[in-house]
């Protein structure tokens, strides 16, 4: 959970709990310090999406956005994953924007009210 975009969404929005114990290092970029992960999850909540760049597997980049049901609880996520050579860090924001749009659309089908543009 700690090194995937989907997992970070679930952890950040309370749909899953991080198991106690050591955070396994899968690549040199995997976050293994809980305080650093907590800061990352805070950023995920602020941005509304999670991203990973070679944290799970070298050469793999991913973005995910939460899907919410009528009461706002995160029940799923939409993710885009691709090779880092084609899905560069510079493209993450654009892909994240599309993920958020699609996740919000699906959330509305589940009864979650859409936030109006400019609303805080």
C-alpha positions, 0 to 999 in steps of 0.5 A: 500500500505504501508504494503504489498510487492506489494504495496511497489514495486508500491510506490518505483518505482512510479507506485502508490502514497502514499495517504496523511494522517495517515499510518494505523497500522495493526500489531505491525510491520506496518510502520506508520512513513512516514520518515521510510517508505521513507527509506524502499522504498529507500532500495526497489529501491536499492535491486530491491524487497520489503519484508514484515514480519508481517506488513499486518497480523501477521504470513504473510511474502511476497516478490515482484519484479517489472515488467517493460514494454519496457520503464522501467515503472513499470506496475505490480509485481510478489509476493510470500506470505506465512506463517511466520512459513515456509517463515522465514526471512532467506529465503527472499533473496532466494525467492526474487532472484527467484521473480526478475528472473521471473519478469525480464523474464516477463518484457522482454516479455513486451519489457524491455531490459534485463540487462547484468550480471555485468552491473551497 
